Amino acid sequence: MEPEAGDDRLAFRSLHSDPGEMKLRKRRSTLYMSAQEKRSRRRDLLGENIYLVLFTIALRIVNCFLVQTSFVPDEYWQSLEVAHRMVFSYGYLTWEWTERLRGYTYPLIFASIYKILHLLGKDSVQLLIWLPRLAQALLSALADVRLYSLMKQLENREVAQWVFFCQLCSWFTWYCCTRTLTNTMEATLTALALFYYPLQGSRSTDSVKYSLLVALACIVRPTALIPWVPLLFRHFYQEQRKLHLTLHHFLPVGFITFSLSLIIDRIFFGQWTLVQFNFLKFNVLQNLGTFYGSHPWHWYFSQGFLVVLGTHLPFFIHGCFLAPRRLHILLLTVLWTLLVYSMLGHKEFRFIYPVLPFCMVFCGYSLAHLKAWRKAALSFLLLSNVLLALYTGLVHQRGTLDVMNHIQQFCPRGPDPASVSVFMMMPCHSTPYYSHVHCPLPMRFLQCPPDLTGETQYLDEAAVFYLSPLNWLYQEFHSNASLPSVLVTFSVLEKEIHAFLTSGNYERTAIFFHTHWPEGRTGSHIHIYERRLTSRVNTGGI
């Protein structure tokens, strides 16, 4: 059968007026790639230049080791402490686990690391402390690279470079991105999911991948869904095959991930538990999180968001006016997240950390459009953020970690170890616990579970202690035999409990700097007191 005239024209549509010349198609097979292009491809990693990826990984590893301070108790008590108990069968679980408000999926990541170390006989306390954080640092580096790749697709290499710069020099990202916090994993998964989200101009769109990452973020922390509400609605509204998107992408991904979460929690709780519902019920529906502090509705707008952005704030505002309309959905997502969290009584800086990469997009647009003032702006951003990052990472609130390094020396050793007990007279969960000691040393701290019974005059153990520390100590330790060997307390208590320390033959043996800005029940230093049994001991009660 002979070809039709139309087919003939299509076959030779690249012919030009010159009868002796024919142009080849622009799209070439990889067989005809130049040697330079092949070498360039071999230097790629994660779709980007291998040197950029390695630089990001190296920076985040350095970041990890330059953050030696504590932020909030959850970075230990909802991750490492749970993982330590899962693997080594001793430790402490907070009330959230007895009430089944938290799921085991996230601690299982660190428990896997601990188990491998245990099987290899390499479960030293330093590896238990640092390996989980290094794992989180690598994930954060991956999220940084993906943010750069996305911006290169949406705009160009120049804008992508400035967004990347803003992301890497953000003091709050530096402060949080290597911590074992659920908020950190939530922020990482959110940034990775954004890479696959169908933004106009993106060439990496994949509905299954981004919905899977969003589902995993919700398993780690159910409030991770908040930033994604406007993004999911936008995707659903613009999608022409809505039924296909729902039945073949969203529902299967949601069913598989939440089934996995249910099975994991069934194994470790011993019963079927929907922790995501329990978490939302406690923190959102009942708003019982206010037991741990509350702020006015405008706190995120008047303080929280400003602190998290830091010196990026003027560039963020400037970039909001410069960014193309197709990226306004990211600005809407930031505003929506701030509004939703503003309706909850309990507020913290870390809650809005997952939308910080969204803000860096607008900061990058600002820097890309600055010409005459760019050098000054870069110097200002770099200097201000480096100083903040180094201070918060190396100085502010480091005492609670330093003191745990000191407590490691009290671990029982040898065939006939001395009996030592430690009592933390500090606001509850001020320090890490067995994950930073890694020995079955008898330890105790002041408890502070919230009131779940509706009692109007409820006071937890820590609150009762701080009403009258001296009286509480005399009542709790009514004989010499009941006295702990080691006391750990903030410096503000020393004068108030001096009589107890003297009568119990306690001697201050170590002082650790904690913060320049003590507040409430914390002091600028942490003191360790050891009981001297060789000293003259009062034979009666204290």
Disulfide bonds with the S-S distance in Angstrom:
Cys411-Cys439 2.00
Cys428-Cys448 1.60
